Amino acid sequence: MPDVITANRLADGVVVFQTADGGWSEDFNHAAVLPDAAATKAALDRATDDVTRNLVVDAYSFAVETRNGHVAPKALREAIRAAGPTIRRDLGKQAEGHAPLSGPTAVKEADHVSL
Amino acid sequence: MYHYDDFDAAFVAARVEQFRDQVARRLSGELTEEQFRPHRLMNGLYLQLHSYMLRVAIPYGTLSSRQMRKLAEIARKYDRGYGHFTTRQNIQYNWPALKDTPDILAELSSVEMHAIQTSGNCIRNVTADHYAGVAHDEIADPRPYAEILRQWSSLHPEFSFLPRKFKIAVNGAAHDRAVIQAHDIGLQVVRNGEGEIGFTVYVGGGMGRTPFIGRKVREFLPERDLLAYIEAIMRVYNLEGRRDNKFKARIKILLHEKTLETLREEIEAEFAARDPKALDLPPEDVARVAAFFAPPELEPKKPVSDRVERRKSKDSRFASFFASNVVAHKVPGYVVVTVSLKAIGAVPGDASADQMDAVADLAEDYSHDELRVSHEQNLILPHVALDDLPAVYDRLASVGLSTANAGAVTDIIACPGLDYCTLATARSIPVAQRIAQRFGDGARARSIGPLKIKISGCVNACGHHHVGQIGILGLERAGEETYQITLGGSADENAAIGQITGPGFSSENIVGAIDTIVETYMGLRRGEDETFIEAFRRVGLAPFKEALYERSAGSDI
């Protein structure tokens, strides 16, 4: 199962995703998709360095999958974290156009949760 | 209202500057997250799903218009224009930046508020009946005792590193509106045969993954022994509470493992060994604090208002509001108004900054500058003249706060759940919204009568589901949200833990399942006067189980 690395930015708590160059993006769609356990471990090591450098906190990896041709978080928790509250579509990354394009929180797929 | 003296003001201001320094050292890298975490938690700052979250204490749920306006200002200036009122009478901001939190705390201190001990393994914000000081059935206002406990417990060196968090609630009326039997310590104000004030003391109540109803350790504790006896309980717990297992660390587990009799003996022995002068609470000290909570001078008026009666006769919505959200004040001609934060389809407990300002203005104009937050996640205007009620109602309606559903099927408690919380296993808010939309605010909802639905998004039970008459617990099973139902819970003086109906329901089917339960109740009740909980106590779980699992097509089994 491919993974993505995430953390919260120290100064403001904003959820960020590790990019291919080892930096951090607020947009899930810019995250590096890590194909195997070895890649995940190497990326997590790099993320841990950024924790030590006090750039981010609570770095960890989570599983992603391909849905409708787009990479999406597998677990609902991570989908909500990458998009924003499902009950406030005007808040969080979804309000800034940074939400995953597919998966449990994508608006098109899950209108029944958008009240 | 309590007002800070010079000591309080200096204490809180010093705390803000201490935290400002801690945040600066964290941001510069001088402190690691591991070193910083206990400091931020002691100041109510969590790291949640999307961001940091700041939990601000509203001691015993009482606040002034000025304080509410400050909460609104903080919501606008540092957050996303709203806040969430919680089951512990606090407010939570969901999006603050770490770098801004010292400024937020400084702003709070300017109106005598803080976030001290809203997290961490310490004595948390002491909660109380939201009708304190205005209820007909009140023996004594619980807030002076809650304030005394707050002062005693704030940064108490002996009790700042307890095995686990510790929650105290005080109720001053005959009817328990503070859920005292679901707290680590519950204090019920009583009078003895001589007419003296004291407390019945309950210990070891709690929700979470292992729910227990509190047990009575003292039938009558004299008022002046309050602090000494609480200290004795805390000492026994601090010494013997389990530190080896977070899930067994609360005093409820200690009581369960030791038995009530043994724990009581140990508490009484500790109490007997006290220095009798050290924590004596003389009546003069109680009176000094109680003076802050003296009721406003209200001139009694006619208990019936022609203006209200006329409006009721021609405006059915107002009549519904009067029936559900208004109760009589202890002074004739005045009422206590519940401002529902449960508009149909709204997020339970959320209020926008504009709504906070509007309610603050109403409190200033019509309620002697005073507001309450209830553990049921509503706001209260405690001192409204009956004649002013139509004006208050109209102004509430203009900001979407006139929903007539206090205590009704749509007045649902819900924790933030998986939409915000790192601990959650399922969403709570959308379930509450969908249930509210299913029942709506029409004749059907009114015909159901009083019904308390409480929803938690994980076993930690912030949504009080164990004591919901209908409780809903959101869990995750094989990657899907699933909802377990309990029935027959009760949060008042007849406290009870709800019974699990059986297998859980999917997100899609949970609303239908609740509808089935309500329909079953409507079908078996002995008339409109028999409430849901009364009917449940008469018939038990069986008819509901049968309806849910044998007759309903909505079951997931």
Interface residues (C-beta under 8 A of the other chain):
Chain A: N8 L10 A11 D12 G13 V14 V15 V51 R53 N54 V57 D58 K74 A75 L76 R77 I80 R81 G84 P85 T86 I87 R88 L91 G92 H112 V113 L115
Chain B: R26 L27 S28 G29 T32 E33 L47 L49 H50 S51 Y52 R80 W95 P96 A97 L98 K99 G345 V347 L418 D419 Y420 A424 R427 I429 P430 Q433 R434 Q437 E476 G479 E481 S507 E508
